[in-house]
Amino acid sequence: LCIQSLFSVFSIFFYLTGQEIATYLSVKFSDSHSECTTQRCVRTAARLLSKMNPSVDPCIDFYDYACGQWINNSVNLNYPSWNVLYETNMRAHDKIVHAMLKGTSV
């Protein structure tokens, strides 16, 4: 029973993570521009931009440019350690709970 529960949780986690990747890969291109403006693309872009530090020159410190605001916008102080996988897992958990409460599928 425990293994089945773990498998279910990991399956849902990887499904939701796969949706994020699919969103990134399924950007729709038109003849005039290559911009994705769907709600999912905008949310994903906003989440990525909130983790960047645009005040840093990427040629001088690319890590700080790309991840400089992650600590300010992503860390959950309720946990002794936190990283992107925990964050993704919590977001997936929240989606599952929300869907269960609404009685819909994920």
C-alpha positions in Angstrom: 0.0 0.0 0.0 2.8 2.4 0.9 4.6 1.8 -2.4 1.4 2.3 -4.4 0.8 5.6 -2.6 4.4 6.8 -3.3 4.0 5.7 -6.9 0.8 7.8 -7.2 2.4 10.8 -5.7 5.4 10.6 -7.9 3.2 10.0 -11.0 1.2 13.1 -10.3 4.4 15.1 -9.5 6.0 14.1 -12.8 2.8 14.7 -14.7 2.5 18.3 -13.4 6.3 18.9 -14.0 5.8 17.5 -17.5 3.0 20.0 -18.0 5.4 22.9 -17.2 7.9 21.5 -19.7 5.2 21.0 -22.3 4.1 24.6 -21.9 7.7 25.7 -22.5 8.0 23.5 -25.6 4.6 24.2 -27.1 5.0 27.9 -27.7 2.8 28.8 -30.7 4.6 30.8 -33.4 2.9 33.1 -35.9 4.3 34.6 -39.1 4.8 38.1 -37.5 6.3 37.2 -34.1 7.3 34.3 -32.0 5.5 35.1 -28.7 3.4 32.9 -26.6 0.6 34.9 -24.9 -1.5 32.1 -23.4 -2.3 32.3 -19.7 0.0 29.3 -19.0 2.9 30.9 -20.9 2.5 34.2 -19.1 2.3 32.6 -15.7 5.4 30.5 -16.4 7.3 33.5 -17.7 6.3 35.6 -14.6 7.5 32.8 -12.3 10.9 32.6 -14.1 11.3 36.4 -14.2 10.6 36.7 -10.5 13.6 34.6 -9.8 16.0 36.7 -11.9 18.0 39.7 -10.9 18.0 42.0 -13.9 20.2 44.6 -12.1 23.2 42.3 -12.5 25.2 42.2 -15.7 25.0 38.6 -17.0 28.5 38.9 -18.5 29.9 39.6 -15.0 27.8 37.2 -12.8 25.5 35.0 -14.8 24.4 33.0 -11.8 23.3 36.1 -9.9 21.6 37.4 -13.0 19.6 34.2 -13.6 18.9 33.2 -10.0 19.6 36.3 -7.9 16.0 36.8 -6.7 15.2 33.1 -6.1 16.1 33.4 -2.4 13.8 36.4 -2.0 10.8 35.0 -3.9 10.9 31.3 -3.4 12.2 30.3 0.0 9.6 28.9 2.4 10.8 29.7 5.9 8.4 27.1 7.3 10.9 24.4 6.2 14.5 23.7 7.3 15.6 23.4 3.7 14.0 24.5 0.4 14.9 24.1 -3.3 13.2 24.1 -6.7 12.1 20.5 -6.4 10.3 21.3 -3.0 8.7 24.3 -4.6 7.5 22.4 -7.6 6.2 19.6 -5.3 4.3 22.1 -3.1 2.8 23.7 -6.2 1.8 20.3 -7.5 0.3 19.4 -4.1 -1.7 22.6 -4.0 -3.1 21.9 -7.5 -4.1 18.3 -6.4 -5.8 19.5 -3.2 -7.6 22.3 -5.1 -8.8 19.8 -7.8 -9.9 17.3 -5.1 -11.8 20.0 -3.3 -13.5 21.2 -6.5 -14.2 17.6 -7.5 -12.3 17.9 -10.8 -9.4 16.1 -12.4 -5.9 17.5 -12.4 
